[in-house]
Amino acid sequence: MTPPRTPQIPVVVLAGFLGSGKTTLLNHLLRNRAGTRIGVIVNDFGAIEIDAMTVSGQVGSTVSLGNGCLCCAVDASELDTFLETLTRPSARLDVIVIEASGLAEPQELVRMLLASDNPHILYGGLVEVVDAAEFDATRQRHPELDRHLAVADLVVLNKTDRVGETERERLRATVAELSGPVAVISAEHGRIDPELLFDPALRPDGEEMAGQLSFEDLLRQEECDEHEERDGHADHLHAAYESVDFTADVPMDPRRFMAFLDSRPEGLYRIKGFVDFGAGDRDNSYALHAVGRFLRFAPRPWARGEQRLTQLVMIGAGIDAAALHEGLAACRAEPEPDAPDTERAMWGVLRYVPEPAREGDAEAEAEMQEAAAEA
């Protein structure tokens, strides 16, 4: 009997130098979580102000933020311990955000997460927040910023309201040159759409459904009113990025599909969904989870009577929807008999499938299915 499925929890690393606005962005995520339960790992509780709660704590403490979210103050040596705590079923969290400042170099945190033996977490990307108004000065004080941008999966160019349009375009060009093909999102006061970083929680049991107006509802409405008063219209956060859907009812050619992923266009941040590789593996659909440079597949047995489709959602900034559709359409397999090297054609895909701990291990198999459920 297959063990119950427990979806893996994405872990997002939030980095940025002092004054960049990452704590403001974190508070914005907490205030606009729309029922999503967020676990936060920081160095100091003092800057977390959600629900008008001022918390003063010491390293090694965990507190409830009173809205279904939890906050931990840790140092780098305790990271695994607190991830274990936050991923327990009793915590009922949907996403974990680590504020990297002071814990470790961002790339070291990413390495720790990717090397973690915790089967309940899934890498959710490294988000680097930079201050548009102080970018040049910050770069001069902290030359390592170039290195941080080079390993980021998403860059938030914050405080863009403090620079003119010409300067903003110059900064975007500089950041894009340093960060490569990753998505660059402009923001004011750390306001980005949470759905850019993680999917909203779905609670079919009715938990956290709207009732009386909550404090976070008031905060969200206050932000909208401020935007409307300033700009004359509501500021739609989702306007900063695009979401593109793709569906195909014929299998994908493994080699062509991997070539597409290896040459992902600039600005494409997340890809999630399921892929049908046809003759490459007739028994399984492959859940795909890609964030920035990170890529992972998880095979999932086809259900009896399930329609065999490739279904993908791609999220990014400045992406060309028509080009994405054209590129994916070119990945469709030719309608011909199974080629003799079909098994070898899947090698590129299988490189990104985690190895089960033991052959036939039911728990490891369940974890693979959990990854599929998350994607």
TAJOJO-V590125 format. One line per field, one symbol per residue. ss: DSSP state (@ for helix, = for strand, . for the rest). phi: phi as a letter, one per 40 degrees, with the letter a starting at -180 (. if undefined). psi: psi as a letter, one per 40 degrees, with the letter a starting at -180 (. if undefined). A space follows every 10 residues. Layout:
BEGIN
ss = ???
phi = ???
psi = ???
END
This chain:
BEGIN
ss = ........== =====..... .@@@@@@@@@ @......=== ==..@@@..@ @@........ ====.....= ===..@@@@@ @@@@@@..@@ @...=====. .....@@@@@ @@@@@..... ========== =...@@@@@@ @...@@@@@@ @..=====.@ @@..@@@@@@ @@@@@@@@@. ..====.... ...@@@.... .......... ....@@@@@@ @@@@@@@@@@ @.....@@@@ .=======.. .=.@@@@@@@ @@.....=== =====..@@@ ...======= =..======= =........= ======.... @@@@@@@@@. .=........ .@@@@.@@@@ ..=....... .@@@@@@@@@ @@@@.
phi = .ccdcbdcbc bbcbbicdgc hccccccccc cbcfgccbcb bbcacdccbd ffbcbbbbdg bbbccgbgcb bbbbbdccdc ccccccccdc cfcbabbbcc dgcacdcccc cccccccccc bbcbhbbbbb cccbdccccc cbdcddcccc bccabbccgc ccbccccccc cdcccccccg cccbbcabfg cbcdcccacc cbbccgcgcc bccccccccc cccccccccc bgaccccccc abbbbabbbb cccdcccccc ccbdcdgccb baibbbcfcc accbcbcbbb bfccaabbcb dcccgcccbb bbbbbabgcc dccccccccc cccccbddcc bdccccdccc cbbdcccacg cccccccccc ccccc
psi = hhiihhiihh hhhhiiihed eddddddddd efefehhhhh hidhddehei ffhhhhiihe ihiheefeii hhhiiddedd ddddddeidd dfidihhhhd hddihddddd ddddeiehee ihheihhhhi hddedddddd dgdedddddd eidhhhgife eeiidddddd ddddddddea eiihhiihfe hihdeddiii hhgeeeifih bihidddddd dddddddddd eeihhhdeee iihhihhhei iihddddddd ddfhiiehdi hiaihhebed gediihhhhh hbehhhihih hhihehhhih hihhhahfih ddddddddde eiiigiihid fddddeddde dehhhidihe hddddddddd dddd.
END
